[in-house]
Amino acid sequence: MYKYLSTLTIFISAFLIFQIQPMLSKQLLPQFGGGASIWSASLVFYQVMLLIGYFYAHGMGRFHIKLQVVTHIVLVSFATLIVVTEFAAPNLTNWPPTLAVFVNLFIEIGPIFILLSATSVLLQRWYVQTASAQVPYHWYSISNLGSLMALMSYPLVYELLFSLEQQTTYWLFGLISYCLLLALLVIFLLKKAPDLSRASIQTRHITLLKGKGQWLLLSALSSAMLVSTTHMISTNIPPMPLLWSLPLVIYLLTFSYTFANKVNYQRHVWAYAFIFSAFTGLLMFYFGSLFNALAQLIIYSFILLTAGMVCHGELRNKAPENEQFTVFYFYIALGGVLGSLFSTLVAPLLFVQIDEYLLTLAVIFSFVCYYQTKAKTKTNQLKFTLMTSSVTWLACYCFLAVNFNQYNIATSRNFYGYLAVKDINTQSIKERRLIDGTTIHGSEPLNPNQQFEQSYYHQHTGVAKSLAILKQNSALNIGVIGLGAGVLARFADQQDSIHFFELNPAVYEMAKRYFSYLENSEAKLTVSLGDGRIALKNNANEVFDVLIIDAFSSDVIPAHLLTQEAMSLYWQRLNENGVLIVHISNNHIDLLPVLQAHSQHFNKAMLKFSYQGHSPSDIGSDWVVLTDNQAFLNRVSISDLSPIKRYPHSELAMWTDSKHSLLPLLKF
């Protein structure tokens, strides 16, 4: 009975921990521009809380079991009351984004997350002390099973079926169930073992002794690989719970599988698998954007799987079989925090791209070589393969790095992404480009006399044609969410006004310093830094004739800019004949069902302009226009329009702030 009650409590605690992670991170997306770094920052927070939880569990071992169980149930009760009370987070607009994410999350769930994360370790200790048994490491697998079920059920079930408010209610119900189970477990312990007050465990001080350094390094490497892989995937595919959950599922699966049984990790088999993964990772780093969404998910998942198996398999080989297991868990958690901190906070200061991904692969590769060299069963064939592979990998990296960065004249990286300005000077292309992640966000011909057609914004594109029609009547007041290189400023004349809203300060600096559009614009030009939707909400006095949504982060448009509430705000900031123009060019997401749903809901006509170019070097673009301006609609040439696929009502995606999912819109 005690065993079953313990494992069920561990399962539910793990489910709650990993169910709340994507839920709260999704809630934070609109506050921080919808970028991929929100999940990276959130992951650091969760791992720090996990570390504190393990430290708490380790420290509790100094006391008698009776005091442990009573103290824990009291703390859990108080922490649950704090969650139910729902304290409002302060306004952190001017704080550094990463710190603001930490504070928001701690106010929401900090104390209860710490206590939930300590559940598995505490219950394992109580079992060891009361049953005088060995450490039940397979309970760690049960904990991971709960985590896996939570992570997979959220994007595939909860996000699709329930609003954020409903999800919160169900999670609170699960938390209360956990409290009741824990109370039963405490009662059972106190009743069945009245002499528990005499049972104690000798808890060692946490010191860096021989062997523990490898616990730290292996855990840090697997954590860094998890964060950097998630960041790589989210560079081209919009940040969403599925992309957060899938890498974390793989990470936990490798933990669960290797810790379930020591023999599950066959070192030589995974050495060969990782050699293949190291070269595949190098390929994806430079050419990953050429693959579709499904291919990217599969390839990145396989690379993470092999890296996780190597790191976690070696961790299991070095796991203690005595009372040091709480120290072992602490070091695993500490290593996880260090790996996440490196990828989230340190790497952006050191690298202008996500180079920590390749660095982590290289370090794991060196560990594979080291362990195989030390292995008793090593073969000359495997040793030769590892040596030649490592040299070849390094040579390939040097060749690709030099060739891909040869056109760079400026780079920048911050919380919102990484940017590069490149002067492309080849036989077919001679232009300066602003690259966000892997996507061109504006260009300018190096030769002023060169035709301006290798861009999203030349005269044949939907935005240019729409603005040309509107300017026939009168001067325009234009609002643009998303600056890029500032190319849209060239379409505003002297009598016009144009107001750009840009989230990323680095984009504004690049546009001012390396491109001439802002400086040469004849219009009255204003640039406001901050999230466009928040800025529009706070800027109630400005009314636009045209509002252009062109806010990309790499190849991604933040979902919070396309919800029903966002659309309602846009129509409030447009005059009665206003025109809303949305840039929907995207390799991985079909946004038409979303805009078609909004067109019906707000009773607006919908037009689509699609330009595919005349040569391989031309850049295609898709623009959608929503309006009820009949004069504008009458002037649009039918030949300029592209046919719109009409989706049945059941397939329309009516996004709201509390309920929206990108999963049904992925292009596979």
N, C-alpha and C positions, 0 to 999 in steps of 0.2 A: 504493500500500500504506500509506504513512504517513498519507495523508488518511483512509482508511477506519479505520485503527487509532485515530486521534485522535478521530474522530467517534463511534466505538463506545464508547470510554472516557468521553467526555463524556456520552453517552446514559446509560450505566450509573451514572455518578456522580450525575447528576440524579435518576435513578430511585430510587437508594438514599436520597438526601437527602429526597425527598418521600414515600417510603414509610414512613420511620421517624417522621415527624412525627405523623400521626394515631395511629400505633401506641403511641408513648410517651405522648402526651397522653391516650389512652384508659386507659392503665395508671394515670395520675395521678388520674383522676376520683374513685375511691372515697376517696382521701386528702384531698380538698378538697371533699367534699359534692356532687360531680357537677354543679357549676354551669357556666354558659356562660363565665365569666371565666377558666377554666382554659385554654381554647384561646387566648384573647386574650393571656394572660400567656405561654403557650408560643410564640405567634407572635412576640412581641417577642424572646424568647430566640433563636429560629431566625434572625430577621433581624439580631440583634446578631452572632451567629456568622457569618452570611453577610458582614456588613460586615468583620469581622476577617479572614475568608478573602480578601476582595478586597484588603484592606490588605496582607495577607501576599503576595498575588500581585503587587501593585504594587511592594512593597519588593524582591521577588526580582529584579525587572528591573534592579536596580543591579549584579547579578553576571553573570558569564559563563554561558552556557547549560549548559555542562558541570557547573558547580557547582550550578546551579538544579536540573537533573534528578536529580543524585545526592542532593542535600539533600532534595528532595521525596520521593523513594522511601524514604529512610531514615525520615523523619518519619511517613510513611503507615504504614510497617511497625510502628513503635513505637506509634502511635495504635491500630492494629488489635489489637495485643497487649493494650492497655489495655481495649478493648471486650470482648475474649474473656475477660479475667480477671474481669469483672463485680464491681467494687467495690461493697460495700453502702453505700447512702445513710444518713447519720446521721439521728437522730430530730429532725425540724424542726417538731414540733407547735406550739411556742410562737413560731415565727418568723412575720413577716408573710407571708400566703399567696403573694403574687407573688414575693417573694424566695425562699421555699421552693421554688416551682416552678422558678425559675432554677437553684438549687443542685442539685436533683434531676436536672434535665436535663443540666447540665454534667457531673456525675459519670457519668451514663450514656453520653453521646456527644459531649461538648464538643469535645475535640481532633480526633476523626475528622471531625466535622461541618465544622469550620473548613477542614480540608484538602480534603475532598470539594467544598466550595463554591468552592474556588480552582481546581478542575480546568479548568473551561471557559476562564477567563481565561488561565491559564498555557499551556494547549495552543494557544490562539489566538496568544499571543505567540511561542511556539516556532515555530509555522508561519510567522508574519510574518518572523521573523528568519532562518529557514533557507531559505525560498522567496522572500524579498524581494518578498512579495505584499502586497496591501491587506488590511485587517482583514476576516476572514471573518465578518461579522455574521450570516450565515445559520446559522452554527454555534450561535449563541445560540438560534435556532429549534429546532435539534436538541436542545439542552439542555432547552428548554421542552417539547418532545415527550416526552422521558423523564419529566419532571416530571408532565405530564398523565396519562400512562399509569399512573404510580405512584398518583396521587391518585384516579383513577377505579377502578383495579383493587382498591384497598384496601377501600372500603365494599361494592363489588359482588361481589367474589370472596374476598379474603383474610379479611375479617371474618366472612363468612357460612360459610366452609368450614373455617377453621383456628382453633385456640385461640391465645392470645397466646404461649404457649410455642413452638408450631409456627411462628408468624409470625416470632418472633425467630430461630429456627434458619434459616429460609429467607433472612432478611435477612443473616445472617452469611455464608451461602454466597455471596450476591451480593457482599458486601464482599470476600471472598477472591478471587472472580472479577475484581473491579475491580483488586485488587492485582497479580494475574497479568498482566492487560492492561497496566497501567501499567509493570510490569517489562519486558514485551516492547517497549513504546514507548521506554523509556529505552535498552534494548539497541540498538534500531533506530537511534535518534538518534546514539548514541555510535559505532556501527560505520559507518554510512553517511556520517557527517560528522565525520571525525577532527579537522578544523580548527575545530570549533565553539567551542573555547576563545577564538578570536579574534573571534567574533561577539558583539556586545552591542547594547544598545538604549539610547538616551538617554532616561532616565526623568525626567520633570519632577517637581518638588516639588508636592505637593497644596496649591494655594493657591486662595482664592476670587477668581477673576478674572471678568471680564465674561462673562456668559452662564451661568456655573456656578450662579448663584443660582436660575435657572429649572430647571436639572436637579434641584436639591434640592427646590424647591417642588412641581414636578409629580410627582416620585417620592413625596414625603411625602403629597400629596393622594390619590394612588391607593392608597397603603398604608393611610391613615386610612379611606378609603372601604371597603377590604376588611375591616378589623377591625370597623368600626361596622356594616357590612351583616351580617356573621356574627353579631354581637351582637343585632341586631334580629331576625334569623331565630330565633336560639336563645332569645329571650324567651318564645316560645309553643310552639315545637317542641323536644323534648328534645335537649340537646347530644349529638351523635354524629358519627362520622367523615364521614358523608355531608354533613352540614350544614357541616362544616369544609372538606371537600374541594371541594364545588361552587363556593363563591365563589372559592377559590384557583385552581380550574381556569379559571374565567372570567377572573380576573386574569392568569393566565399565557397564556391564549389571546390576549388582546388584546396582550400583550407580543410573543408569537410572531408574530402576524399583522402587526402594524405594523413589526416589525424585519425580517421576511422580505423586504419590499420597501417602499421609501419611498413608492411611489405607492398602497399599499393604504389609506392614511389620506386620505380626502377630507374636508377640513375643513368645508366648508359642509353636507355631508350629515349629519355627526355633530353639527353645531351644532343643526340642527332636531331630531334624535333626542334630544339632551340636554335641550332645552327641554321636550319631552314627559316625559322621565324626571324632571326636577326637580319638576314638578307631581305626577307619580305618587308620587315619594318622599315628598312632603308629605302626600299622601293616606294612604299606608301608615303613616307615623309615627303618625298619630292614629286610623286606622281599620283597621290591618292585622290586628288580632286577629279581625275579623269574617270574614276569608277563611279557607278551608280550607288545609291544609298544602300541597297542590299549587299552589294559586293563589299563595300567599305565596312559594314557591320560584321560580316562574316570574317573578313581578313583580319581586322583589328581584334576581333574576339579570339581568333586562333592564336595570334601573337601573344595576347595577354594570358591565354590559357597555358601556353608553354612556359612563359615567364613565371606565372603563379605556381605551376607545378614544381619548377626548379627551386624557387625560394621557399615555398611552404614544405616541400618534400625534405629539403635539407634541415629546415626548422624542426620537423617531426623527428628526424634522425638524432637531433641534439636535445630533444626534450627530456627533462629530468623525470625519473620515476619515483621520486620521494616527495617530502614536504615542500620542496622548493618550487612546486608547480605554480604557486601564486606569484612568486618572483618571476617565473617564466612568462606568465600572462602579462605581468607588468611590463617586462622588457619588450614583448611583442607590441603592446599598445604604445609604448614610448617610441619604438622604431616606426610604427605607423604614423604617429604624429610628426616625427622628424622628416619622414619621406614626404608627407603631405605639405608640411611647411616649406620644404625645399622647392617642391613643384609650384606651390601657390604664391609664396612670398619672395623667396630667394632667386629662383630661376628668372622671373621677369626682370630682375635687376642685372642679371649676368648675361642673358641671351636676348636677342631681338626677335628670334623665332622660338618655336617650341623645341629648342635643341635639347632640353632635358629629356625628351623622349628617346632620342638617339643615345644620349649619355647614359641613361639608365640601361638601355639595351646593351651597351658596350660593357658596363660594369658587371651586369649579370653574365655576359659572355665570358668575362675574365674569371668569374666565380666558377662557371661550368668547367673551364680549363683547369682551374686550381683543384677542384674536387676530383676530377677525372685523373689528374696527375697523382693525387694522393691515394686514389682508390686501390685496393688490393687486387682487384680483378681487371685492371686497366690492360688494354691491348695496344700494340704498336700501331695498328690500323687506326684506331680511334684517336690516339695521340697525334698521329700525322694529319688526320682529318681536321682536328681542332686547330693545329698550328697553321696549316695552309688556309683554313677558312678565316681565321682571325686576321691574318695578313691581307687576304683578299678583301675582306669587309672594310678594313681600314683604308685600303687603296681606293675602293669604290666610293667611300664616303668623301675622301679628299677630292676626287675627280668631280663628283656631283656638286659638292659645296662650292668649289671654285666656279664651275660653269653656271650654276643657278644664281650666284650672287655677283656675277661680273658686271651686271648693269646697274647695281644699286648705287644711288647717290645719297640716300638718307634712309634711316630706319628708326622705328620707335615701337615700344611695347609698354602697355599699361594694363589696368584692370579690364579694360573694354576690348582688348585685342592687340594684334601686332600689325604695324604698317610698314610699307616700303615704298619709296619713290624710285622708279627705274627709268633710265633713259634707254629705250629700245632703239637701237640703230642698226638695222639689218637691211638687206636688199628690198624687202617687201614692206617693212614697218619702220617708220622713223617718228617716234613720238615719246613723250614723257607720260608715265602712268603712275597713278596712285593705286597701290595694291593693299587691300585689307584682307589679311589671311592669305587666301589663294584667289581672290576675286578682284577684278579691275573695278575701281570706284571712281573713275574719271581719268581722262587723258587729254593731252594737248600736243598738237603737232610740233616737232622740233623746228620744222621749216614753216614760218608764218604763211607762206603761199600754198602750203599743202592742203588738199581737200580734207574737211573734217567729217569723215564718214566711218572711221573705225572707233565707234563710241556708242554708248547707250543713248546719246543725246543729240545726234545730228538731225538735220531738217526732215529726214524721212521717218523719224520715230514718232510715236503717238503723242508724247508730251510736246514736241516741237509743233506738230500740226495743230494740236488743240490750242496752244498758246497763240499761234498765228491767227486762228479764227477769232479768238476772243479779243485780240488786240485791234481788230477791225472796227470795233464799236467805240472804245474809250480806253483811257489809261487803266492799268490793272494794279491792284494791290495783291501781291502773290505771297503766300506762305509756303515754306518748304521744310518738311521734317526730314533732315538728312542733308549734310553739306557735301560730302565727298570732296572732290577737287574744286567745287564751286562752279561747275560747268553750266548749270542752269542760269547763272547770272548773265550769261551772254544773250539770253533770250529776252531780257528785260530792257526796255528802252528808257530814254531820259525822263519821260513823263511817268514811268512806272515806279512802284515801290516793291521791294522783295525782302522778305524777312526769313532768314535761315534759322532753324533750330537744330543744334548739333550736340549730341551727348558726349562725344569723345573730344576733350581739349586738344589731343595730339592731331586729330584730323584738321581742326581749324588752323593749327600752327603750320601743318604741311601745306594746306591750301594757300595760306598767305605767303609763305616763303618760297614755294617751288612752282606755283602756278599763277598765271596772270589774270584769271577771270574776275576775282574780287576787286583787284586793283583797277582794272580797266573797265569795269561795269559803269555805264552811264546812269543807271537807276539809283534811286535812294535805297541804300543797302544797309541791312542790319543783321548781325549774327548774335544769337543768344545761345549760351552754353547750358546744357541740361537736357533732361528727357523731354522730347517734344510734346508728349501728351500732358505731362505735368505743367510745362510752360504754357501751353494753350489754356489749360484750366485756370491758371493764375493770371492770364492776360485777357480778362473778359472784355476790355474796352476796344480791342483791335478786331475788325471785321474784314474778311478777305473776299476777293472775287474768285480767286483760285487757291486751292489747297492741294499741295503735291506731297504724297507720302513716298519717300524714297530713302527710308532709314534701314540700311543694310548693315549687318555685322558679318563680314566675309560674304557668304552666299545666303544669308539668313535675314528674314524680316521679323523683328520681334512680334510675337503673337499678341501682346497687349495693345498694339497699335491697330489691330484689326477686330477687336471685340465690338459687340453691340454698343457698349457704353462709350467706347472710343469713337465710333461712328456718330453717335448722338452728339458728342462734344464737337466733332468736326462740323456738323450741320448747324450747330449753334454759333460757330465762329465764321460761317460762310453767309453771305447775303442771300436774299431770296432767289436770285438767279445764279447762285454759286455753283462752281464745278469742282468736283473732287477727282483728282488723278492719282492712281496708285500704280507703282512700279511692281510688277509681279514676276519679273524674270527670275527663274529659279530652276536649278537642275534637279532638285530633290523633292520639292513640295508643290502640289497643285493647289493654288489659292483660289481658283475660280469658284468652287462650291461655296466658299466663305463669302466672296463678294456678291455672288448671285443671291445668296440668302439675305444679305444686307440690302440688295437692290429691291427685293420683294418686300422686306420688312419696312423699309423707309419710303417705298413707292417711288423709286428713282429709275430713270432709264439707264441702261448699262451698255457701253460700247467697248470693244476690244480692238486695239491696234497691235499688230504683230509685224516685226521686221526681222527677216532672217539673213539679210545681206546678200551680196552678189559674188563674194569670193571667200575663201577659207579664213582670211585675216579679218573680215568684217565681223562685228559683234552683233548678234541678234538681240532683240529686246521685245518684251511684252508689256503693254500698258493698258490699264482698264480705267474708263471714265464713268463716273456716276453723276447724274444731274437730272433736273427737270427743267433746265433752261431750254425752252423750245426753239428760241432763235439760234442758239448754238447747234442744237440737233439738226435743224434744217440746213445749216451751212456745211455740215460734215459730208464729205463725198463718200458715197457707198463703196467706191473702189478702194478707198483707204482702209476700210474696216476688214477685220478678220472674223470668220464665223465663230460664234460662241456655242460651245457644247451646252445644251440645256439639260441639266440634271433633274431627275425626278425629285419630288419634294422630300422623299425619304433619304436622299443622298446629299441634300444641302447641309452645310455645316454652319449652324447658327451659333457662333462663338459668343460667349459672355465672359466677363471677368472671372466668374466662379466656376464655369464649366466650358472647357475647350480642350480638344485633343488633336495633335498633329498626326497621330498614328494613321487614321484612315486616309490622310491626304498624301502620304509618302509615295513617291514614284519609284517603284521597284523594277 
